[in-house]
């Protein structure tokens, strides 16, 4: 028996302290509801739970973001609904104005309403916004730029990526060309005007001298003048709705000697591309026409008959009246062969051969001043062009990433959704120049408005698809957040039943330990009795 060290009391005290420590932690878990209140409670569990908490908070905020995105889309779609209603009204007015029973004053009254509706469409584009962010003025569409001043407008499909795109004009289908079939001669005195610029022809000028004067004048106007076997050929190096070649001779005698006559004047296709000839009288070749074969040139003569010369077989050409649905091939011997489905229809501009950096499977189409490039992957780019200066000219389009609205619909980086709403104005819809003051203009407006209605409907359909996607995203985010919260609960929440059983056990052990410590402290008293004995 020893009195210096009470081993029994020490052991009892040690176990009692351990029990009390465990009971304190159990009380903390029961009172907080968390089984991890500090890193020391479960280091690995704490790290896991913090990552889970981050994800859960991010998912909740992403769900709210998606809801805000739906509000944006609903705002834009509501505005477009009104634009669509106005377009329907404008088309109704166009049909009304196309009727021959209307007077000029009637159509002017219709035009006034058209102008007001166009102004309202422009106002809606300028003022529709969400949280001060403009929605329909193109601010949240992918930005595209062109250094070519002749490019008025570029429309991009969603599949167009960031980068630079080049369309090379390898052949100008709307070149204006005139050919004089008589040989160039000398001996005629007078003046000749080419597009308003006059040159003087002297009686002493040789045919070579006359040709050089005409060629030099043509070069200054971007008009190529060539001579083949004494015949003059004028070819414009530009295309577009505003270009023409006009030839005026000071007198008919000079015209005859220079080899110009009305039956020799032809022009390639192209809206309003004009060739004028005469002394005091202007002869105009209206140039409209489409044909599937690009290996032949399409011409129109002064009598409005369409010709397509075959350069590989001189003396053979295709002939048909304007608007014909069947075409005759007339050979040099006078025989004809009918070609069906060779419709000659009016058009504004068209293309013959275009090389691009888009896709080897890309197809081209044109309407008015628009050239549209589409490939099998859904890539689509529409370019509105006034004219291209020369053959071989590049139309460069730079597409930037800035612009589209990026919705953060996930908890982590890169989990975004791009929302693009194109600019919606009378100009982008192609109705800014709608003219109802003439019956012809009103009829043309019907087609323009049909195209505008289709475009607005396509934008609204895309917005509807955006909204449906966001609604599914919200449902997925909410479900993911719910499941992750359940997982987090298993990691850090206290199992109250299990913890209460643990606490009860520690409480009993604490009471027992306290009693045993008291008895252990009483044991040295027996030694004192022995000493006193």
Secondary structure, 3 states (H helix, E strand, C coil): CCCCCCHHHHHHHHHHHHHHHHHHHHHHHHHHCECCCCHHHCHHHHHHHHHHHHHHHHHHHHHHHHHHHHHHHHHHHHHHHHHHHHHHHHHHHHHHHCCCCCCHHHHHHHHHHHHHHHHHHHHHHHHCEECCEECCCCCCCCCEECCCCCEEEEEECCCCCCEEEEEEEEECCCCCEEECCCCCCCCCCEEEEECCEEEEECCCCCHHHHHHHHHHHHHHCCEEEEEECCEEEEEECCCCCCCEEEEEECCHHHHHHHCCCHHHCEEECCCCCEEECCCCCCCCCCCCCCCCCCCCEEEEECCCEEEEECCCCCCCEEEEECCCCEEEEECCCCCEEEEECCCCCCCCCCCCEEEECCCCCCEEEEECCEEEEECCCCCEEEEEECCCCCCCCEEEEEECCCCCEEEECCCCCCCEEEECCCCCCCCCCCCCCCCCCCHHHHHHHHHHHHHHHHHHHHHHHHHHHHHHHHHHHHHHHHHHHHHHHHHHHHHHECCHHHHHHHHHHHHHHHHHHHHHHHHHHHCHHHHHHHHHC
